[in-house]
Amino acid sequence: MTSFRFDMKLSHPRALLTMVLVTMMWSIAGVTARHLESAKSFEITFWRSLFTLLSLLVILPLFQGREVFAKVRHGGPMLWISGLCWSVMFTAFMVALTLTSVANVLVTMALGPLLTALMARAFIGHRLALRTWCAIGVAGIGIAYMYGTQLSLGGDEQLVGTLVALCVPFAGALNWTVVQRSHAHGRDVDLVPAVMVGALLSALATLPLAYPFQATPHDLRLLAGLGLVQLAIPCVLSVVCARVLKAPEVSLIALLEVIFGIALAWWGANEAPAATVLTGGALVIGALVMNEILGWRARQAAS
């Protein structure tokens, strides 16, 4: 039986626009979760992961041909470690959204690039520029301010939710480190099949915790939309964009998810971000933006 492949090649301007679209698609999770009727916590994660898996089973053969399934079978332990990291990200993100505000979750997730830099320094030996150390310090102050305020106000559930959200950038940083370490040893990990593995592991892990199922048909329609539109499609598109865009461009555009996500939750679910989150978030986002811009200028000057 013959297979076919859909090749998508983007120019640089179209890749930029597509990456902006990707961040908009990623940002709908928070506002959508606020409109669920009965589904709770792990059940939300289970259905979203299951619908993501089903969507990728259709989409990936269009992009990579049927050999994508062979890549999963013969990907080796590193692909499954990467998939495990994706599953932690999928699970922690949705559970965190049920415990704390959308703004808390998104600002905490924005730490990803800085945690990645630290992990690369620890496990791969990448040297960090002074600007990156400064950015890590400023972002750390912003997050500490958010956490400290929640502790002083006695918001235990809010704090737990923010700590759960912290698992997302940690898992993302570990994922990147695994991929880079494998590349350094001559074995590349294909991230797209790893996303599918992550969706599978997340669905399997949360299935026992999802009982008894309470999702209404309305909830299932929304969660199916999240699986397809918020995860499966943008994950594939982001990989396509990453082949054209430079890493700093991807990092900067990805920060739009924080802005879009908070704005959508505010507009679509009446969830106004707390002043402490806006202050801490401004420190985190500002540190990331300045780090990437200064790094970009340094590379331009060197070349």
Residue, then its C-alpha position, 0 to 999 in steps of 0.5 A: m500500500t503506497s503512502f504519500r507525503f505533504d511537504m510544506k516549505l515556507s519562506h522566512p516571512r511566512a514562517l514568521l507569520t505561521m509561528v505567530l499563528v502557532t502561538m495564538m493556537w497554543s494560547i486558547a487552552g486557558v480560556t477554553a478550559r474555563h468554559l468546560e461544564s463538568a470535566k475536572s483535572f485529570e479527566i481534562t488532561f486525559w481527553r485532550s491527550l487522547f484527542t491529540l494522539l488521534s489527531l497526530l495519527v492522521i496528521l503525521p503520515l501526511f507530513q512524514g509518510r508512513e515511516v513515521f510509525a517506524k521511527v517510533r518503533h526504532g527510535g530508541p530510548m532517547l525518543w521515549i525519554s523525549g516522549l516522557c518529557w512531552s507527556v509531563m508537559f501535557t499533563a502538568f499544564m492542564v492540571a495547573l490550569t485547574l488549580t491556578s490562573v491562566a496568567n500564573v501558568l503562562v508566566t511560569m512556563a515562560l521560564g523555559p528558555l532560561l531553565t534550558a540554558l541552565m540545564a545545558r550548562a550543567f549537563i552539556g557544558h554550554r557556556l552562558a553569557l553574562r547577559t543570560w546569567c543576568a536574565i536568569g537572575v531578573a526572571g528569578i526575582g519575578i517568579a519569587y515575587m509571584y510565589g512569595t505573594q501567594l504564600s503571604l496571602g495564604g493561597d495554597e491552591q494557587l501556589v500548588g498550581t504554580l508549582v505544578a506549572l513549573c514542571v512544564p518548563f523543567a520538562g521542556a528544558l530536559n527534553w531539549t537537553v536530551v535532544q542536544r545530547s543525542h545529536a552530539h553523540g550522532r543520534d538525532v531525535d525526531l521531535v514530531p514522533a516524540v510528541m505523539v509518544g508524549a500524547l500516548l503516555s499522558a493519556l495512559a497515565t491519566l486514564p486511571l485518574a480520570y474516573p469517573f468520567q464527568a465530561t458532557p458532550h459540550d466538554l468533549r467537543l471543546l477538548a477535541g478542539l484543544g487536542l487538534v487545534q491547540l496541540a496537534i496542528p501547532c506542534v507540527l507547524s512549529v517544527v516546520c517553522a523551526r527549520v526556517l527561523k533562527a532559535p532567537e526568533v522562535s524564542l521571542i515569538a513564542l513569548l506571544e503565547v503569554i500575552f495572547g493567553i492572558a488576554l484571551a482569558w481576560w476577555g473570554a472568561n473574565e479572568a483578570p490577572a492579579a497585579t502581582v502576576l503582571t509585575g512578576g510576569a513583566l520581569v520574566i518577559g522583559a528579561l527574556v526579550m532583552n537576553e534574546i535581543l542582545g544575543w541576536r545583536a552579538r551574533q550579528a556583530a560577530s558575523 
